[in-house]
């Protein structure tokens, strides 16, 4: 769906506004379509943009803006005031919004996901992308959803016909059934994931780690600098997986330039005993440099 949107809507030289940290496929796909990325840098702990950032990124050449909400890897949900501001700039610069909303069902109280498409003036200039894999925790299915107004859909369909021959019809039928018959799942699934999020957060705090808010997705982020870790995120994550057996993701990997280097992403979609052991091993990893250098 992302490739379809970029190939259908970008002409060579068009500028595309994106927000970093970002999904690693965005930049190569935008460039392959001939677009020129204009990246807005977000920072912890709240990962928000403001008017000054949008003013610097948008121009008369802006064709698209790409918004991932909820945002992976930050586990943040874009508040209404930020969405309204982005809608204002889309209207002002006649830009189309590509909204990657694959995590929209994985949002935790009191946060609420609101699609950018729902804001005034955005219905006809928004492409909404969803994922059955994320909605139903069936990530191997790779069945996506794409919604747009008729004028945009006609362009998207022309690109789509050359990107894929077919999606397995049994999976499509299963997703269609799920969308109509899964109210209980959509109510209970975020509650269970929120419980796992809180379990991991508590385990990490007991070990002395500083945990950032997680409003959605399967992820929880740790502020390494505030947790007594002197190494940057890449170095600590490499040490953690090699010497403590815990795989974590450095947030700096989601920036092309000028990265935030003090945040580590963890996945909490695990059994409680796995989360507890992971927190203990991360604590041991934090102590390894101190043990080697001594007092």
DAMOLIN-V710924 format. One line per field, one symbol per residue. ss: DSSP state (A for helix, B for strand, O for the rest). psi: psi as a letter, one per 40 degrees, with the letter a starting at -180 (. if undefined). burial: b if it has 24 or more other C-alpha atoms within 12 Angstrom, else e. A space follows every 10 residues. Layout:
ss=???
psi=???
burial=???
//
This chain:
ss=OAAAAAAAAO OOOOBBBBBB OOOOAAAAAA AAOOOBBBBB BOOOOOOOOO AAAAAAAOOO OBBBBBBBOO BOOOOBOOOA AAAAAAAAAA AAOOOBBBBB OOOOOOBOOO OOOOOAAAOO OOAAABBBBB BAAAAOOOOO OOOBBBBOOA AAAAAAAAAA OOOOOOOOAA AAAAAAAAAA AOAAAAAAAA AAAAAAAAAA AAAAAAOOOB BOOOOBOOBB BBBOAAAOOO OOAAAAAAAA AAAAOOOOBB AAAAOOOOOO OOBBBBBOOO OAAAAAAAAA AAAAAAAAAA AAAOO
psi=ddddddddeh iheiihhihh iiheeddddd ddeeihhhhh hiiieefiia dddddddiae ehdihhhhhi hheefihhid dddddddddd ddefihhhhg fdedegiiie ihhhiddeih eedefhhhhi hddddefgde dfhiihhiid dddddddddd eedidihhdd ddddddddde ffdddddddd dddddddddd ddddddeeih hiiheiaeih ihhddeeehd iidddddddd ddeefhhihh ddeeidifih eehhhihegi iddddddddd ddddddeddd dddi.
burial=bbbbbbbbbb eeebbbbbbb bbbeebbebb eebebbbbbb bbbbeebbbb eebbeebbbe ebbbbbbbbb bbbbbbbbbe ebbbbbbbbb bebbbbbbbb bbbbbbbbee bebbbbbebe ebbbbbbbbb bbbbbbbeee eebbbbbbee ebbeebbebb eeeeeeeeee eeeebeeeee eeeeebeebb ebbbbbbbbb bbbbeebbbb bbbbbbbbbb bbbbeebebe bbbbbbbebb eeebebbbbb bbbbbbeebb bbbbbbbbbe eeeebbebbb bbbbbbbeee eeeee
//
